[in-house]
Amino acid sequence: MAILGISLMFSQDWIFHREMIKEICKKFSTAVIVVGGEHVTALPEFVLRTCPEIDFAVTGEGELTFLTLVHHPLKSQDTDKTPGCSYPMHFLLKPNNVDYPIYDAGCY
């Protein structure tokens, strides 16, 4: 099984990224597509609804979420309880609870 992680950082690049993902899926139809980044964190529902080729959207700090997600198929576990992960399910979105780290943004 091939798992491809794609970082979508900027919303202005979404159209290009969406078309790139569609082309990737044409050539690698069995690949699992996982996206993350600032654009996905801001608009996970929009990303999943406008690009059905995406299998999972990782929001927030995604390094550990992605690692957990990658290990689920290897261990035959369900992804329902993976924090920070959303995915389309029969045209409904299944966002999981996310514990976002709190940073001092220096805002006063």
C-alpha positions as CSV (number, residue, x, y, z in Angstrom):
1,M,0.0,0.0,0.0
2,A,1.3,3.4,-0.9
3,I,0.5,6.4,1.4
4,L,1.2,9.9,0.0
5,G,1.4,12.9,2.3
6,I,0.9,16.3,0.7
7,S,1.4,19.6,2.5
8,L,-1.1,22.3,1.5
9,M,0.2,25.5,3.0
10,F,-1.4,28.4,1.2
11,S,-5.0,28.8,0.2
12,Q,-4.1,30.7,-3.0
13,D,-2.4,27.5,-4.3
14,W,-5.5,25.3,-3.7
15,I,-6.6,25.1,-7.3
16,F,-3.2,24.0,-8.4
17,H,-2.9,21.5,-5.6
18,R,-6.3,20.0,-6.2
19,E,-5.5,19.4,-9.9
20,M,-2.2,17.9,-8.9
21,I,-3.9,15.5,-6.5
22,K,-6.3,14.5,-9.2
23,E,-3.4,13.7,-11.6
24,I,-1.6,11.8,-9.0
25,C,-4.7,9.7,-8.4
26,K,-5.0,8.9,-12.1
27,K,-1.5,7.5,-12.1
28,F,-1.5,5.9,-8.7
29,S,-5.2,4.9,-8.2
30,T,-4.5,2.7,-5.1
31,A,-2.5,5.3,-3.2
32,V,-3.9,6.6,0.0
33,I,-3.8,10.5,-0.1
34,V,-3.3,12.3,3.2
35,V,-3.2,16.1,3.2
36,G,-2.2,18.6,5.9
37,G,-0.9,22.1,6.4
38,E,-2.3,25.5,7.0
39,H,-4.9,25.4,4.3
40,V,-6.3,22.1,5.4
41,T,-6.3,23.2,9.1
42,A,-8.3,26.3,8.2
43,L,-10.8,24.6,5.8
44,P,-10.8,20.8,6.3
45,E,-14.4,20.4,5.2
46,F,-14.0,22.5,2.1
47,V,-10.8,20.6,1.1
48,L,-12.5,17.2,1.5
49,R,-15.7,18.3,-0.3
50,T,-13.9,19.8,-3.3
51,C,-11.4,17.0,-3.8
52,P,-13.0,13.6,-3.3
53,E,-9.7,12.0,-4.2
54,I,-8.3,12.9,-0.7
55,D,-8.7,10.0,1.8
56,F,-7.7,11.9,5.0
57,A,-7.1,15.4,6.1
58,V,-4.8,16.1,9.0
59,T,-5.3,19.3,10.9
60,G,-3.3,21.1,13.5
61,E,0.2,19.8,14.4
62,G,0.1,16.8,12.2
63,E,3.4,15.0,12.6
64,L,2.1,12.6,15.3
65,T,-1.3,12.3,13.7
66,F,0.2,11.3,10.4
67,L,2.4,8.7,12.0
68,T,-0.6,7.3,13.9
69,L,-2.6,7.3,10.7
70,V,0.1,5.4,8.8
71,H,0.3,2.7,11.5
72,H,-3.4,2.0,11.5
73,P,-3.6,0.0,8.3
74,L,-0.5,-1.9,9.3
75,K,-2.1,-2.9,12.6
76,S,-5.6,-3.3,11.1
77,Q,-7.0,-0.7,13.4
78,D,-9.8,1.8,12.8
79,T,-9.0,5.4,12.2
80,D,-12.1,6.7,14.1
81,K,-10.1,7.6,17.1
82,T,-7.1,9.3,15.5
83,P,-7.0,12.9,16.9
84,G,-6.6,15.6,14.3
85,C,-7.8,13.5,11.4
86,S,-10.9,14.1,9.3
87,Y,-12.1,12.0,6.4
88,P,-15.1,11.8,4.0
89,M,-17.7,9.1,4.9
90,H,-20.7,8.8,2.6
91,F,-20.6,12.5,2.0
92,L,-20.5,13.3,5.7
93,L,-17.3,14.5,7.4
94,K,-16.0,12.7,10.4
95,P,-13.8,15.3,12.3
96,N,-12.1,13.8,15.3
97,N,-11.5,15.7,18.5
98,V,-8.2,17.6,18.3
99,D,-6.0,18.7,21.2
100,Y,-4.2,21.7,19.7
101,P,-1.1,22.7,21.5
102,I,-1.3,26.2,22.9
103,Y,1.5,28.5,22.0
104,D,2.2,32.1,23.3
105,A,1.5,34.1,20.1
106,G,2.8,37.2,21.7
107,C,-0.5,39.0,21.2
108,Y,-1.5,41.6,23.7
